[in-house]
Amino acid sequence: MIHFVLLISRQGKVRLTKWYTPYPQKQRSKVIKEISSLVLTRGPKLCNFVEWQGYRVVYKRYASLYFCMCIDPADNELETLQIIHHYVEILDRYFGNAYFILDEILIAGELQESNKKAVLRLVTTQDALVEAAKEAASSLSNIIAQATK
Amino acid sequence: MDTVEKIVEDFASDIAMSPFSSGTRLRDMIRAIRACKTAAEERAVVRRECAAIRTAISENEPELRHRNMAKLMFIHMLGYPTHFAQMECLKLIAAAGYPEKRVGYLGLMLLLDERQEVLMLVTNSLKQDLNHPNQFIVGLALCALGNICSAEMARDLSPEVERLMRSREVNTKKKAALCSIRIVRKVPDLAENFMALAASLLKEKHHGVLISAIQLCTELCKASKDALEYLRKNCIEGLVRILRDVSNSSYAPEYDVSGIADPFLHIRVLKLMRILGQGDADCSEYMNDILAQVATKTESNKNAGNAILYECVQTIMGIEATSGLRVLAINILGRFLSNRDNNIRYVALNMLMRAIAVDVLAVQRHRTTILECVKDADASIRKRALELVFLLVNDTNVKPLTKELIDYLSIADPDFKGDLTEKLCSIVEKFSQEKLWYLDQMIKVLSLAGNHVKDDVCHALIVVLSNGSELQGYSVRSLYKALQAYGKQGSLVRVAVWCIGEYGEMLVNNVGMLDGEEPVMVTESGAVDAVEIALNRHSADATTGAMCLVALLKLSSRFPSTSERVKQIVARNKENVVLELQQRSIEFSSIIQRHQSIRSSLLERMPVLDEASYLVKRATATQATISADKLAPTVAPGGLKLPNGVAKPTSAPLADLLDLSSDGAPASTTTSTTTPNGFLQDLLGIGGVSTGTTGVPSIASTDILMDLLSIGSSPSQNGTPGQESKPVHAVPEAIDLLGSLSSTTSVSAETKPTHLVSQDMDLLDGLSSSTSVSGLEKTVHPSITAFQSATLKITFDFKRQPGNPRETTIHATFTNLTSSTYTDFIFQAAVPKFIQLKLDPASGNTVPANGNGSVTQGLNVTNNQQGQKPLAMRIRMSYKVNGEDRLEQGQVSNFPSGL
């Protein structure tokens, strides 16, 4: 299973964290620090796997962002790399919230959907729901505003 | 991919949506934080934002809630505390609208972990949302539950999730199946509720549902044996069909990954097949064909194809596959191993480790390639390869492999040297068939990476050296040469210095030359030079320094001509800032200066160390500390594999052999405090045995090491902390002790050559109890030194009362070790509740100076828990010296057993 997903910029800034195994808040910062120093220092042509506390961290760099996933040693490292790519491709196609997209790809640290289009459909539908609520709220506020004039 | 970055950078930008906005927007806040140049600036911005959010919370403004939530998530990600907002998540989740719930659940998953009590409060909202008519709200609840649920929540909400797995919506079905995985992980008892449902989902067409269901099945198999049996019976056909369909399917754009249809589904099915086929011949048989098809037909030019092949090989290795299929798998691994892609090589090494259990020979064939991987530029690959090489070593290939690894050691990355050295040492120790080879390899490793060699490895080497009398000359010469070239390697210096001290004359006189060995020309002063250089080296630590001093002392006796020089070198350390070295230097100086007559017998060579018992000791210590390490050398019952390849039956513990005191009883104390360092203590324990005998548990092992390196009266011998403050003062008395040695010392030494060292040590300790040991009083138990400080010594003799076995009469003798008379001497003792104590009046209250006579006192002790608990006693002595009050106290825990 995937224990956590981290997105770290080349400068070491954290862009996204998602935890599927409970880590107390304090430990989370420690984990992030350790993983950053492990991953960011590796050269460009080396393999995409590092061993960390008995787990494997699979990472891949896209532009200036490092996508890291921590898996069990018995899991398939090559497939995890493919999952990262899957996520990146969907992010690339749809300008939406990275968390909401991730929630349509992984649950409980396991893969949920291998069909990119299905993920996109689900996220756009839900974003549309939010948009609709927004419009309803603003028209409501217009009515209130006019009524109180 | 720039857009990806943009999306993530614009974290959650569209979450905040309230039209009634006041205060800064999320986007503005992120911009403000990003613009900060220093950490202090950033903290200030965050503090300001948090304050605003807190106000909003206390004013209970529902309109701002989810913008604030989004801000908080961002702040949380930067590592600032956000616990004050946890209740806000709950409020958002409890709101009616989808947008609020969406942000609420997102916050819940990010800000909370399952340990927090807040989760208890959310269970009810989750239950309501799981029953919501809107499938997206159900989806949100399932996702949150799957990511953060605790065992309690799992029990409470499991019926809802079961129901949702039967839903008509594929989206709900797959989320419910994944959510069940978390539930089963938290509460494995629930596995049986899900197995029929999971099996039925395998008939679906939708890949998302299939993948989720297969993963659930995998988890169920891990959680319950019944589920495993059930799934073996009911879904193996379905799985084979799914795999056949997906691998034969024509091009499907939505699932296509570089020419392969849904590699994720492939891999998940293969993984479940491995679990079902493991140890089940029928199941395995059923899978053979489709596995062969996947293994042969999958394209291996892209990562997706390789990922499938990798999984397929693992499955073939894991199940009861036919031999033809295994050959196919091993061949794929061979191809992987020679691949230029580092990722592929990494997984190949990983897989070969698992394949070793199935087919060692097939893996051995790739040995050369694996060895090359040890030298790879990539640390991850090196590490994998090294572990694999370690598993591949056997009696036939150990020599070439070791040579390769040692050659590489000289150029290895500094970060990698530690791992490599450790593995090399254990390979050499485990597989050496002859001592000469073992010594040569160890000396090479010590020379190249002595700073990485662990203490226990050095100790093992010294034990072997001590036992191999025919190789001692060769070893000391090799170590001398190595020391000249690699004087910076800590462990090498220690071993070499020890050997030069012990076998110095073999170095100078080229004793025991082996065939083909080149003689070295070392003069007596050359040997002293080597040790002196080691002692003066800046990097030398206290232990090395102490070992150098001992070696110098020993050399002064081996080579009388150097005595004067050694004296000067030793004397230079009299003002060393390290207390241990200072004390040692002062003590040794006086041995060289004032005790010529006993020096040679005092500085005899160490007695041969017992290999078998050392290994027992080491194995126990290893098991205790690294029990998890499967590769730790194992001890076969009844016999041991020694480094030189000879099996020896285990014999008496080392402590007995090395216990240099004449009273054998306390030996058990020494054995019970065994640590790797404890061994060094034995090795170097010249006069320090009394630490073992007084059995002071409070001394940490490193301190023990230091204590035991010392000769004569060590300040902490009796473990009374109050005395440690005046070690320097202690020295003159210690010398008095030496001075008071009677001439019988040497007589006894001559008559009992085998106990030469121990006799002298006893005398160094000032033991005068030899008379009582000889049995004048016919005691059943040997007498003990109950207390000894620089100033005072107390011995106990024991006499059992014939009428009452629990009662013992102790005859205490107090001896003054200083040159001033003690007056008003009072001895007091206290015992635990299960012991009764009666003190007789003392024979006097004045203890004469210089041990010229003593005071005696009788003690009557009754141990009510004899056999269960040993005797123990706290003692206090008060007396006056020149009218000045003195107080000493201590604990006696070295009573002979059985009292």
Interface residues (C-beta under 8 A of the other chain):
Chain A: L7 V14 R15 L16 T17 K18 W19 Y20 P22 Y23 P24 Q25 S29 I32 G43 K45 L46 C47 N48 F49 V50 E51 Y62 A63 S64 L65 N76 E77 L78 E79 L81 Q82 I83 H85 H86 V88 L91 D92 F95 G96 N97 A98 Y99 F100 D103 I107 A108 E110 L111 Q112 E113 S114 N115 K116 K117 A118 L122 T125 Q126 D127 L129 V130 A133 K134 A137 S138 S141
Chain B: M1 D2 T3 V4 E5 K6 I7 V8 E9 F11 A12 S13 D14 I15 M17 S18 P19 F20 M77 L78 G79 P81 H83 G97 Y98 P99 R102 L106 M109 L110 D113 E114 R115 F136 G139 L142 C143 G146 N147 I148 N171 K174 K175 L178 C179 I181 R182 R185 H207 G208 I211 S212 Q215 E254 Y255 V257 D262 P263 F264 L265 I267 R268 K271 N303 A304 N306 A307 Y310 E311 Q314 N342 N343 I344 R345 Y346 V347 N350 A377 D378 A379 S380 I381 K383
